[in-house]
Amino acid sequence: MLKGYDCIVIGGGIIGLSCAYHLAKSNKSVLVLERDDIGSGTSGACDHMILLQSKAPGLPLKLAMSSLEIYREWQSELEEDIEFATRGGMILIDKPEHIPVMEDFVKRQRSIGLNVEILDKKQIKKKQPWINDNVIASTYSPDDSQVNPFRVLFALLKKSAKLGVELIRNAEVVEIRKNSYFWEVRTSSNQSYNSHIVVNAAGVWSGKVASLVGFNLPIRPKRGQIVVTEPIEEIGETDAWDANYIISKHLSHFDRDEISKRLGLGFAMSRTHSGNYLIGSTREYVGFNKSTTYEALQAIIRRAVELFPIFSKVRIIRSFAGLRPACEDGKYIIGEDPSNSGFFIATGHEGDGIALAPITGKLVSDLICGRKPVFEIDEISPSRFYSQITSGIVNK
Ligand SMILES: Cc1cc2nc3c(=O)[nH]c(=O)nc-3n(C[C@H](O)[C@H](O)[C@H](O)COP(=O)(O)OP(=O)(O)OC[C@H]3O[C@@H](n4cnc5c(N)ncnc54)[C@H](O)[C@@H]3O)c2cc1C
C-alpha cells in the first residue's frame, strides 16, 4: 500500500516550500520531495532582494507588490526572524542615453502604483554620499526590501512541519505516472508515494521533471555571479543597481560594450543583515555550469569601484554563482498543465523567485483549492505553450 497525500511538491527551494506552506494552511496533506537538501538549488545561491523596481510594469510588478505584503505578514506569522528589512533602492544612471529608458520605465511603474521617482544629482548625493560624480540621475523607491533566503527556507520548513507537511531529503523524483485516481511518484531510491496533485517546483530542473509527464517545458539555467565583501559600515542609505541591470533584464537588444553584453552585466549592490555587501551580477547561458569566472568577477568589481570608489578599499571575501530558472519567453510559469489534470507547475521565476515566492505559493494553493486567484494569471499559465502548437512550437 502506497502512502497517500493530497499534494506532492517536487523541490525544496523557496518556491516549493512556499507552495507547501500555503497548501498546508488550506488543510491539504503535503509531502515535499527534495533531491538533495533544502536550499541546495538556486534559493541557496542567490541575492536576497524583494526588489520592486526591477519588475516589468504589468503582472510581474503587481505580483511583486503583493508578495511584499505577504512577506510583511510572514515576519510574525512564521515565528522566526527572516531578516526582513526595507532599505529602499536606487537605480543609478551614468549614461545620458539611459535617462529616457528609465524615465519611461518609472512612468509605467508609477501607473501600476509603485512609489518610485527620479532623483537629481543633489538628491542622490544625500542618499549615497560615497557615489561617483559621474552618476547623473537615479530612480528611487522607498519600498524595495530584502530577506535572508536561507532564513525564509528554514522558517517555512519549521512552520509547515507544525502544520503536518512532511519533507523527504535525498529523494530525487525519477518517475511520475497517473493511474485512474492518483499520481504515483517514484524516487531514485525506488520509494513510491501517491497523491491527487503534483506540484513541479524543481527550479532549473523543472524541465526534466515536466518531461516525466511528457511536457516540454522551455526552462534554461541563466547563471549569475556574485562577490561578497567583508562586513563594513553602511556606505549609503539604500541598496543600488545601475540602469544596465534593467537593460540586461528587460532590454537585452540595447546597445552595450562587448563584455557587458556577453556577460549580461548589470550592477547590483545590497547590504546584508550582517554588514556584508553582495555585489553582482551576470546573466549568462552556460548550461548547468555553476563556476565563477575571473573575467566576470573582475568586471563586477571594476563596475562597483567605478560607481562607488570607496569599494577599492574593501576586501572581497568570497564569490559564488547560481542558476536562475529562465523561461524562453521571459515569463513565470504558474498553473496546471492542461493535458495532465492535477499536475501543477510553479517555476520560471528567473531572477525574481525570492521576491515572488510568497505570492506564488498563494496562487498555486488558490488554483489547487478551487479559489479564484487574486490576479488574472492566464499570461503565465502553462497553457500558453499549447496555444503555440499552431505556430509551430509543438508540445508533446
Ligand atoms: C545570482 C542570483 C541572484 C538572484 N537574486 C535574486 C534576488 O535578489 N531576488 C529574487 O527575487 N530572486 C533572485 N534570484 C532568483 C531566485 O534565487 C530564484 O528565482 C529562486 O531561488 C528559484 O527558486 P526555486 O525554488 O524555483 O528553485 P530552487 O531553489 O533551485 O529549488 C528547486 C529544488 O528542486 C530540487 N529538485 C530538482 N530536481 C528534482 C527532482 N527530480 N526531484 C526532487 N527534487 C528536485 C532541487 O534540488 C532544488 O532544491 C537570484 C538568482 C541568482 C542565480
The ligand as a MOL file (V3000), in Angstrom:
LIG
                    3D

  0  0  0     0  0            999 V3000
M  V30 BEGIN CTAB
M  V30 COUNTS 53 58 0 0 0
M  V30 BEGIN ATOM
M  V30 1 C 22.8770 35.2870 -8.7450 0
M  V30 2 C 21.4140 35.2760 -8.4530 0
M  V30 3 C 20.8260 36.3400 -7.7760 0
M  V30 4 C 19.4750 36.3340 -7.5170 0
M  V30 5 N 18.9360 37.3670 -6.8140 0
M  V30 6 C 17.6200 37.3730 -6.5360 0
M  V30 7 C 17.0430 38.4520 -5.7980 0
M  V30 8 O 17.7360 39.3440 -5.3050 0
M  V30 9 N 15.7070 38.4590 -5.6280 0
M  V30 10 C 14.9000 37.4700 -6.1370 0
M  V30 11 O 13.6870 37.5710 -6.0040 0
M  V30 12 N 15.4230 36.4290 -6.7980 0
M  V30 13 C 16.7510 36.3550 -7.0210 0
M  V30 14 N 17.2940 35.3260 -7.7290 0
M  V30 15 C 16.3960 34.2940 -8.2600 0
M  V30 16 C 15.9840 33.2780 -7.2130 0
M  V30 17 O 17.1140 32.8690 -6.4900 0
M  V30 18 C 15.3100 32.0830 -7.9050 0
M  V30 19 O 14.2730 32.5390 -8.7620 0
M  V30 20 C 14.7070 31.1600 -6.8740 0
M  V30 21 O 15.6740 30.8120 -5.8960 0
M  V30 22 C 14.1860 29.8910 -7.5500 0
M  V30 23 O 13.6620 29.0750 -6.5350 0
M  V30 24 P 13.1160 27.6330 -6.8760 0
M  V30 25 O 12.5240 27.1010 -5.6250 0
M  V30 26 O 12.2620 27.6880 -8.0970 0
M  V30 27 O 14.4030 26.7940 -7.3050 0
M  V30 28 P 15.4890 26.0610 -6.4000 0
M  V30 29 O 15.8490 26.8600 -5.2380 0
M  V30 30 O 16.5760 25.6570 -7.3360 0
M  V30 31 O 14.7130 24.7840 -5.8820 0
M  V30 32 C 14.4370 23.6930 -6.7250 0
M  V30 33 C 14.7140 22.4300 -5.9290 0
M  V30 34 O 14.2590 21.3120 -6.6860 0
M  V30 35 C 15.1170 20.2230 -6.3910 0
M  V30 36 N 14.9540 19.2360 -7.4480 0
M  V30 37 C 15.3570 19.3130 -8.7340 0
M  V30 38 N 15.0030 18.2070 -9.4170 0
M  V30 39 C 14.3700 17.3950 -8.5320 0
M  V30 40 C 13.7910 16.1110 -8.6350 0
M  V30 41 N 13.7720 15.4170 -9.7850 0
M  V30 42 N 13.2520 15.5490 -7.5210 0
M  V30 43 C 13.2350 16.2230 -6.3290 0
M  V30 44 N 13.7760 17.4720 -6.1940 0
M  V30 45 C 14.3290 18.0460 -7.2760 0
M  V30 46 C 16.4990 20.8610 -6.3530 0
M  V30 47 O 17.4130 20.0700 -5.6440 0
M  V30 48 C 16.2090 22.2120 -5.6930 0
M  V30 49 O 16.4460 22.1690 -4.2910 0
M  V30 50 C 18.6490 35.2690 -7.9710 0
M  V30 51 C 19.2450 34.1800 -8.6100 0
M  V30 52 C 20.6010 34.1780 -8.8530 0
M  V30 53 C 21.2240 32.9950 -9.5370 0
M  V30 END ATOM
M  V30 BEGIN BOND
M  V30 1 1 1 2
M  V30 2 1 2 3
M  V30 3 2 2 52
M  V30 4 2 3 4
M  V30 5 1 4 5
M  V30 6 1 4 50
M  V30 7 2 5 6
M  V30 8 1 6 7
M  V30 9 1 6 13
M  V30 10 2 7 8
M  V30 11 1 7 9
M  V30 12 1 9 10
M  V30 13 2 10 11
M  V30 14 1 10 12
M  V30 15 2 12 13
M  V30 16 1 13 14
M  V30 17 1 14 15
M  V30 18 1 14 50
M  V30 19 1 15 16
M  V30 20 1 16 17
M  V30 21 1 16 18
M  V30 22 1 18 19
M  V30 23 1 18 20
M  V30 24 1 20 21
M  V30 25 1 20 22
M  V30 26 1 22 23
M  V30 27 1 23 24
M  V30 28 2 24 25
M  V30 29 1 24 26
M  V30 30 1 24 27
M  V30 31 1 27 28
M  V30 32 2 28 29
M  V30 33 1 28 30
M  V30 34 1 28 31
M  V30 35 1 31 32
M  V30 36 1 32 33
M  V30 37 1 33 34
M  V30 38 1 33 48
M  V30 39 1 34 35
M  V30 40 1 35 36
M  V30 41 1 35 46
M  V30 42 1 36 37
M  V30 43 1 36 45
M  V30 44 2 37 38
M  V30 45 1 38 39
M  V30 46 1 39 40
M  V30 47 2 39 45
M  V30 48 1 40 41
M  V30 49 2 40 42
M  V30 50 1 42 43
M  V30 51 2 43 44
M  V30 52 1 44 45
M  V30 53 1 46 47
M  V30 54 1 46 48
M  V30 55 1 48 49
M  V30 56 2 50 51
M  V30 57 1 51 52
M  V30 58 1 52 53
M  V30 END BOND
M  V30 END CTAB
M  END
